[in-house]
Amino acid sequence: MSLVGIQKRGVAAVLLLSGVSLSSQAATTTFNMTTSVTVVKTCKISAPSMNFGNKTKIVATDTASTNVSVTCSAGTPYNISFSPTFAMTSGIGTLTGPGGNLQFQATLATSAGTGTASHVMNGQMIASPITTQGLYQNTFLIYVNY
């Protein structure tokens, strides 16, 4: 046996003793991991105050308006309405003050949309004989149903 033959056998013996095989095979395993996201519908609504201004008397030509802003998730259809009932888009509002109650007619120009939009709410005072000075106000709810 030649010296080269002894060296080859010696290297093979060292590799076997060290746990390294001359022909290795790779192993693979798999795992299915679930990935998810839940997209939820949401809407927000806001509006500045509707202010009829300073008046010396209340007449039916007194008008005011405001913009009702609705911001919903993309593609979300909605309807808006106001109190005292959940479905009103036109009706009588009451302002309370030192001389009693004043009434006005409130009307939403449009009451439905999708996504994000602004809706005009118009108000027109109903003539009143009240002459007592002071602030007349009230708060009513605006609903967004989506």
Contacts in CASP RR format, 6 or more apart in sequence:
PFRMAT RR
TARGET T0000
AUTHOR 0000-0000-0000
METHOD contacts of the structure
MODEL  1
MSLVGIQKRGVAAVLLLSGVSLSSQAATTTFNMTTSVTVVKTCKISAPSM
NFGNKTKIVATDTASTNVSVTCSAGTPYNISFSPTFAMTSGIGTLTGPGG
NLQFQATLATSAGTGTASHVMNGQMIASPITTQGLYQNTFLIYVNY
12 22 0 8 1.000
15 21 0 8 1.000
15 22 0 8 1.000
16 22 0 8 1.000
39 73 0 8 1.000
40 73 0 8 1.000
41 72 0 8 1.000
41 73 0 8 1.000
41 76 0 8 1.000
41 146 0 8 1.000
42 72 0 8 1.000
42 73 0 8 1.000
42 76 0 8 1.000
43 70 0 8 1.000
43 71 0 8 1.000
43 72 0 8 1.000
43 73 0 8 1.000
43 76 0 8 1.000
43 78 0 8 1.000
43 144 0 8 1.000
43 146 0 8 1.000
44 70 0 8 1.000
44 71 0 8 1.000
44 72 0 8 1.000
44 144 0 8 1.000
45 68 0 8 1.000
45 69 0 8 1.000
45 70 0 8 1.000
45 71 0 8 1.000
45 80 0 8 1.000
45 142 0 8 1.000
45 143 0 8 1.000
45 144 0 8 1.000
46 68 0 8 1.000
46 69 0 8 1.000
47 66 0 8 1.000
47 67 0 8 1.000
47 68 0 8 1.000
47 69 0 8 1.000
47 121 0 8 1.000
47 142 0 8 1.000
48 66 0 8 1.000
48 67 0 8 1.000
49 66 0 8 1.000
50 64 0 8 1.000
50 65 0 8 1.000
50 66 0 8 1.000
50 106 0 8 1.000
50 121 0 8 1.000
50 123 0 8 1.000
51 64 0 8 1.000
52 62 0 8 1.000
52 63 0 8 1.000
52 64 0 8 1.000
52 104 0 8 1.000
52 123 0 8 1.000
52 125 0 8 1.000
53 64 0 8 1.000
55 62 0 8 1.000
55 125 0 8 1.000
57 131 0 8 1.000
58 102 0 8 1.000
58 125 0 8 1.000
58 126 0 8 1.000
58 127 0 8 1.000
58 128 0 8 1.000
58 130 0 8 1.000
59 125 0 8 1.000
59 127 0 8 1.000
60 124 0 8 1.000
60 125 0 8 1.000
60 126 0 8 1.000
60 127 0 8 1.000
61 124 0 8 1.000
62 124 0 8 1.000
62 125 0 8 1.000
63 122 0 8 1.000
63 123 0 8 1.000
63 124 0 8 1.000
63 125 0 8 1.000
64 122 0 8 1.000
64 123 0 8 1.000
65 120 0 8 1.000
65 121 0 8 1.000
65 122 0 8 1.000
65 123 0 8 1.000
66 120 0 8 1.000
66 121 0 8 1.000
67 118 0 8 1.000
67 119 0 8 1.000
67 120 0 8 1.000
67 121 0 8 1.000
68 80 0 8 1.000
68 108 0 8 1.000
68 118 0 8 1.000
68 119 0 8 1.000
68 120 0 8 1.000
68 121 0 8 1.000
68 142 0 8 1.000
69 116 0 8 1.000
69 117 0 8 1.000
69 118 0 8 1.000
69 119 0 8 1.000
70 78 0 8 1.000
70 80 0 8 1.000
70 113 0 8 1.000
70 115 0 8 1.000
70 116 0 8 1.000
70 117 0 8 1.000
70 118 0 8 1.000
70 119 0 8 1.000
70 144 0 8 1.000
71 115 0 8 1.000
71 116 0 8 1.000
72 78 0 8 1.000
72 114 0 8 1.000
72 115 0 8 1.000
72 116 0 8 1.000
72 144 0 8 1.000
72 146 0 8 1.000
73 115 0 8 1.000
74 115 0 8 1.000
75 114 0 8 1.000
75 115 0 8 1.000
76 114 0 8 1.000
76 115 0 8 1.000
76 146 0 8 1.000
77 112 0 8 1.000
77 113 0 8 1.000
77 114 0 8 1.000
77 115 0 8 1.000
77 146 0 8 1.000
78 112 0 8 1.000
78 113 0 8 1.000
78 114 0 8 1.000
78 115 0 8 1.000
78 144 0 8 1.000
78 145 0 8 1.000
78 146 0 8 1.000
79 111 0 8 1.000
79 112 0 8 1.000
79 113 0 8 1.000
79 144 0 8 1.000
79 145 0 8 1.000
79 146 0 8 1.000
80 89 0 8 1.000
80 108 0 8 1.000
80 111 0 8 1.000
80 112 0 8 1.000
80 119 0 8 1.000
80 142 0 8 1.000
80 143 0 8 1.000
80 144 0 8 1.000
80 145 0 8 1.000
81 87 0 8 1.000
81 88 0 8 1.000
81 89 0 8 1.000
81 108 0 8 1.000
81 111 0 8 1.000
81 142 0 8 1.000
81 143 0 8 1.000
81 145 0 8 1.000
82 88 0 8 1.000
82 89 0 8 1.000
82 106 0 8 1.000
82 108 0 8 1.000
82 121 0 8 1.000
82 140 0 8 1.000
82 141 0 8 1.000
82 142 0 8 1.000
82 143 0 8 1.000
83 140 0 8 1.000
83 141 0 8 1.000
83 142 0 8 1.000
83 143 0 8 1.000
84 140 0 8 1.000
86 143 0 8 1.000
86 145 0 8 1.000
89 107 0 8 1.000
89 108 0 8 1.000
89 111 0 8 1.000
90 105 0 8 1.000
90 106 0 8 1.000
90 107 0 8 1.000
90 108 0 8 1.000
91 105 0 8 1.000
91 106 0 8 1.000
91 107 0 8 1.000
92 103 0 8 1.000
92 104 0 8 1.000
92 105 0 8 1.000
92 106 0 8 1.000
92 126 0 8 1.000
93 103 0 8 1.000
93 104 0 8 1.000
93 105 0 8 1.000
93 106 0 8 1.000
93 138 0 8 1.000
93 140 0 8 1.000
94 101 0 8 1.000
94 102 0 8 1.000
94 103 0 8 1.000
94 138 0 8 1.000
95 101 0 8 1.000
95 102 0 8 1.000
95 103 0 8 1.000
95 104 0 8 1.000
95 136 0 8 1.000
95 137 0 8 1.000
95 138 0 8 1.000
96 136 0 8 1.000
96 137 0 8 1.000
96 138 0 8 1.000
97 132 0 8 1.000
97 134 0 8 1.000
97 135 0 8 1.000
97 136 0 8 1.000
97 137 0 8 1.000
98 132 0 8 1.000
98 133 0 8 1.000
98 134 0 8 1.000
98 135 0 8 1.000
98 136 0 8 1.000
99 130 0 8 1.000
99 132 0 8 1.000
99 134 0 8 1.000
99 136 0 8 1.000
100 130 0 8 1.000
100 132 0 8 1.000
100 136 0 8 1.000
101 136 0 8 1.000
102 125 0 8 1.000
102 126 0 8 1.000
102 128 0 8 1.000
102 130 0 8 1.000
102 136 0 8 1.000
103 125 0 8 1.000
103 126 0 8 1.000
103 128 0 8 1.000
104 123 0 8 1.000
104 124 0 8 1.000
104 125 0 8 1.000
104 126 0 8 1.000
105 123 0 8 1.000
105 124 0 8 1.000
105 126 0 8 1.000
106 121 0 8 1.000
106 122 0 8 1.000
106 123 0 8 1.000
107 121 0 8 1.000
107 122 0 8 1.000
107 123 0 8 1.000
108 119 0 8 1.000
108 120 0 8 1.000
108 121 0 8 1.000
109 119 0 8 1.000
109 120 0 8 1.000
109 121 0 8 1.000
109 122 0 8 1.000
110 117 0 8 1.000
110 119 0 8 1.000
110 120 0 8 1.000
111 119 0 8 1.000
121 142 0 8 1.000
END
